[in-house]
Amino acid sequence: MKIINVYLLLIFSLSISALKAQQKFNGNFEILDKAGQPEGWNLTWNGKNSGEVKLDSLIKKQGKYSVSISTTKKPAYSVAIDYPIKRKLSGKNLILVGTIKTENIIDGYAGMWIRIDGGDQQLEMQMMEKQNLQGTKDWKEYRLDVPYDEGNATEIHIGAMITGKGKMWVDSIRLYLDEVPIDLVQTVDYTAAKDTLYNLKSNIDTIANTPDNLKKLTLLGQVWGFLKYHHPAIARGDYNWDGELFKILPAVLKTSSDGDFSSILEKWVDGLGNVPICKNCKFLTKTSKAFIEPNYGDLFINSTLNITLIKKLQHIRQNNSNKKNYYISFEFAQNPKFTNEKLYNQNKYPDAGLRLLALYRYWNMIQYYSPNRNLSPESWNSILPKFIPQVILADNKSNYDQALVKLVTTIHDSHGFIASSVFESSLGKYRLPFEAKYIGDNLVVTNFLIDSLNVRQNFKIGDVLEEINGEVINNMIKKYLPVTSSSNFSAAMRDMPNTYLLRDKEPIFNLKVIRDGKKIEVIQKGVENNKIGVDLFRSKDDDKPMELINSDIGYILGRAFKRKNLDSISIIFSKTKGLIVDMRGYPSDELVHTLGSYLGTYGEPFVKFSYGSITEPGLFQLTPLTKSGKKIDNPYQGKVVVLVNAVTQSNAEFVTMAFQTAPNVRVIGNTTAGADGNVSSILLPGGFKTWISGIGVYYPDGTNTQQTGIKIDVVVQPTIQGIINGKDEVLEKAKAIIMM
């Protein structure tokens, strides 16, 4: 491994406010504590180990000792050792290197592992299962490469382990951050992280919902977010910006005039320090390279803030030279990573100040870092004042969560998943024991999830659900559409049955169904939702990645196909007239440069992206066109038909776009989910987590895939009769196209 001059890499960003040296990393197990154990190492796995772990002075790679890990005397599923590093560091990539010797490893594997934590979250976890280290092997060096989230990471844990049975020795462990030995990397102490005064609550219990407060709180939220992503002192991590909001908010609420309000904000801005003039700054705003220009809401076009404050905000914007920001960074794919955001999950019903913070945080993240903010049917600037009353008046945890769910749905993004225990509980513990899909204008029973509870006697495939527990289905759809996070109607109808329509807090469901033109009333007992897995996207254990439908037609299931299947694909499909690639699910492997190359996609541009900026928050630029596939000797020559529907989302849409560059490919089916691009997570107070599409995805001609979905050559909609007959009408149409 190449290690570059470490001293040159010790130059850190100016965002570091204090540096502390780290003690010697004990990767060789040579430093022993008073008990004779390797210092810094946890050899008991916090008391969980049931095998044997000890220093070994006889079998070693170098120095005096190695550590042996054994499950042979007292078999255990896994035995591990752990070395914690509880420091905040600055860097992008961790490299873990170690030397391992094994003896009779069976029923599992041996290897190193590395985990990165951020507060109460696990950010990364990698082990060596893919290297499948088994049997008896002499000393050999191994390596793990793991991305390091410098914004959110607070702890690193590294170690070695056995899963299964056998024995291993580990020695000469080294850990590098950006190729610098970990004991030479210095600790980063941000002032923002030291300010813990408001870690539990804002101490603001109520906020009056008055017209004057609404005006002030709207502008305060815009100023707060603008400064968060523009001011150099905040970018350096000098301020806990959540806490600063809670400090100024009581004073803002007490103001009785626009002048007083503006004066308080101006003193707030002045207190952050001067922003020097940036003589070399070159901004892309209002140039041909600005695909989407920033939007600042009402900051520079209102009559409430005085002119001196507006000029100071303009100065900050015009002289923003930030290259890094404590609260925002970009991942490898250029989607935003919202760093150092506290979850405040000690209380599922946060106080009024924290509830307002949730809205401010989310609104500004979308305002400055969502590539699709302009696609919302409502002006994004109108969302902030619309939701201020909803969050400050939410009088319990359920109403607060419902306000956030409504907020998330305003961006119309199928990547806007919701992870919240309060929200999940509100949906009800029970669900009907069958699957139902929206076919045409009807909710239709399509599959059974269990064989008990008389469900097969009570229902038939093709039954149309008319009412559930006294509510008409069409009325339920109107009720739940505003709280269903989706890019388009097809994706909403995909998710709504399992999220809302088939769920209830009571175990008994009263239904009215239509079967053969007749109305039937059915009483059905539900099952606990968490005991039934319904995953529309992932492959099942018995899914075949590929097969011959007949001698003329081959079939590939995208959600089960892996690159290892390429070895035999050319033989299996060599004599076929056509190939069906089913992308109605999430790809289980990288397919653009593997299966895509086999389909003949080499060298054609198929996509371009838009991405945000730290120096110009709110600005989005376009990347150059990305080309598909790689050249292979014998690409497939027959017809190719790709199947899509509302379950075709994100990477499935991206892969389909690549396939479309092949001259023999046609896409058939119905509207896809319209949510492409890498995903960014958002944490909100009360333990509420959601996501957004973090980059924009466009066809070469500029067509946006967000909300609209993938271009379809032949539209095929499933029918109720097809469901009753057990026919996959999209698949049948694909067969017919191939045989034309």
ABEGO torsion letter per residue (X at the ends): XBBBBAAAAABBBAABABBBBBBBBBAAGABBBAAGBBBGBBAAGGGABABBBBBBAABBABEABBBBBBAAABBBABBBBBBBBBBBBBEABBBBBBBBBBBGBBGEBBEBBBBBBBEABBABBBBAAAAGBBEBBBBBBBBBBBBBBAAABABBBBEBBBBEBEBBBBBGBBBBBGGBBAAABBBBBBAAAABAAAAABAGBABBBBBAAAAAAAAAAAAAAAAAAAABAAAAAGABBAAAAAAAAAAAAAABABAAAAAAAAAAAAAAAEBBBBBAABBBABGBAABABBBBAEAAAABAABBAAAAAAAAAAAAABABABBAABBBBAAGBBBBBGBBAGAABABBBAAAAAAAAAAAAAAAAAABAAAAABABBAAAAAAAAAAAAAABABAAAAAAAAAAAAAAAGBAABBBBBAAAAAAAEABBBABBBBBBEABBBBABBABABGGAAAABBBGBBBABBGGBBAAAAAAAAAAABBBABAAAAAAAAAAAAAABBABABBBBBBBBGGBBBBBBBBBBBAAABBBBAABBBAABBABBBABAABBBBBAAABBAAAAAAAAAAAAABABBBBBABEBBABBAAABAAAAAGABGBBABBBBBBBAABBGBBBBBBBBBBEBBBABBBABBBBBBBBAABBEAAAAAAAAAAABAABBBBEBBBAGBBEBBBBBBBBGGBBBBBBABBBBBAAGBBABGAEBBBABBBBBBAAAAAAGBBAAAAAAAAAAAX
